[in-house]
Amino acid sequence: MNATVQDPRPQYLLALGQLERLFAATTPADLDRQTPCTEFTLRELLNHVVGGVHRCAYMGEGGRAEDIVVGIEDPSDEGWSAALSRASARAAAAWADDTKLGRPTFAPWGEVPGAAAVSGYLMEAAAHAWDISRTLDGEFELNEDLSHAAMAFAELALPPEIRGGHLPFGQPQPVAEDADIHTRLAAWLGRKV
């Protein structure tokens, strides 16, 4: 992907804040619930999210995505918020230098400018916020601006014709015309909505 991408860091940090609020609303009784990501229970999804934030930070520190596993050792049932907070602080510090946005970065989907790597993780954070919110019965109000930014990147980076293979995204799914942006993003990323 060679497209120029604007600075996604402010929105990524907002997306991490949104995730932190969702993590804080999660109780130990919720952790074994199934999520819209059919391969994950909520506990497994929280692990994936925290691991993904660490991977994003690692790339900002100059590492290659392929060198780090997307996952962490599970904290206690009450420790998920603290685990995400630590990962978020690491990611913010890792990407603080403006010059990193144009630097070649080795993301899971290939070598891209740093801004594109952060945009990919913004997309992931917004999508998984929807997954977590739905798992928690959809009571949480999600930030529409974040989902719009994530959708713009998703449409650019994940056209239907490149799905499958090493990409963990299915084909876009049907969605009601009047669906909100969060649901449209989930459907674009292959979730059955």
N, C-alpha and C positions, 0 to 999 in steps of 0.2 A: 504494500500500500504506500503510495507516494504522495497522496493528497496532503495539502497544507491544512493543518488543524490549529484552531485558536487555542489559547492557553486554557486547558481544562482543569487546572489545579483548584481554583476557587470552587467550582462545581463539584469536583471530586471530594473536597473536604466537606462540603455541605452534604453530599451523599453519605459520607462516612458518619457525619453527625446524625443523619436520619437513621442509619443502621444502628448507631449507638442507642437511640431512643427505642427502637424495636427490640434490641437485645435486652434493654432494661425492662421492657414489658413482658419478656418471656419468663415463665416460671418453670421450675423443675418438672411440674406435671405436664408441660407442653412438649418437652424434649423428644418424646417418642412418637409424636404425631407425624403423619405423612405430609410431605410438602408437594406443591405443584411440580417441583423437580422430582419426578417419579423415582429417581435413583437415590434420593436422600430423605431420611427422617429430618426433623428439625435440628436435632443434635448434630447430625452429619452435615447439614447445610451450614449451621453456625461454624462448624469446624472448617468447612470449605471456604466460607467467607473470610474468616480470620486468616487462614492460610493464604488466600488470594491477596489480601492486603499486605501481608508479609512479602509475598512474591513481588508485588508492585514496588514495595520499598526496596527490596533486593535489587531490582532492575534499576531503580533510581540511584542506588549505591554503586552501579556499574556492573552488576552481575547479570548472568544470562538466565532467563526464566527456566530453561531446561535443567538448570543445576539445583533447583530447589523444589521440594515436594509441596504441593498445595494442600496443606493440612498442618495441624499442630497436635501435640499431645493434649487430649481433652482435659480442660480444667475441671474443677468441681462443678456440680450443677449450678451453683451460684456464681461461678467465676467467669462466665462468658463475657459479661460487660467489661470487666477489667482486661481480659485478653484482647478484646477488640480495641479498647482504649490504647493499650500499649502498641498494638500494630498500627493504629491510626497515627499516633505520635511519630512512630518510626517512618511511616510513609510521608508525612508532612515534612519531616527533616530531610529525608532522602531526596525529595523533589524541590526543595526550597530554592536552589540555584537556577535562575532563569536560563542559563546556557544549556541546561540538560534537556530542555524542550526540543532543541534542534539536533541533539546528539543522537547518533545511531544507537538504538536500544534493541536488545534481543528479547522480544516478547514471545509468548507461546505460539503466536501465529507468524513469526518471522521477524526479520530486521526492519524496524520502523523508526521514525523520529520519536523522541521521548514524548512529545505531545500526543502522538497517536497511541502510544502505550498507555498513558494515563487516561486517555479517552476510552480505551477499551475497558479499563478498570472502573471508570465512571459508569459505563454501560452495565457492567457486571453488578456494581453496587446498586444501581437503580432497579435492575431486574430482580435481584435477590431481595431487595426491600419489598417488592410486590409479593414475591414468594412467601416471605416471612409474614407479611401482613395478612395474606390470605390464610395462611396456616393458623394465625391467631384470630381467625374469624373476621378479618377485614375491617376491624374497628379503627385502624390507624389511618390518619389522613396523610397521604404521600405528597411530596413536592412535585407539582406538575412541571415546573421548569426543568428539574433534573431529568424527568422522564422524557421531556421533549429533546433535551440535549443528547440523552442516551439514544433516543430513536434516530436522531439525525446521524449520529455516528454509526449506529447499527445498519441503517439503510446504505450508507456509504461502504462500510467495511464488510458487510455480510449479505451480499446479494444472493438470491436463492440458488443461482447456478453454481456457487462454490461450496454449498453445504455438503456435509457428509465427510467421509474420510477422517482426517485428524481433527476436524472442527467439531466441538461438542454441541452443535446446534442443529436441530431438525429443520425441515422445511417450514416456512411460515404457515401458520394455521388460520383457518377462517375466523373472522371476528366481526361482531355486529358493527354496522356503520356508525352507530352512536356510542360505541365503547369509549371509555376514557383512555387517555394517553398511556396510562400504566398497563392497562389490559392490552392495548394495541402493541406496546413494546413486548409484552410477554408472548403474544401470538407471533410477532415477527421473529422472535428468538426460538420459536418452535413449541411453545407451551400450548397445550390444549386448554382453551379458555371457554 
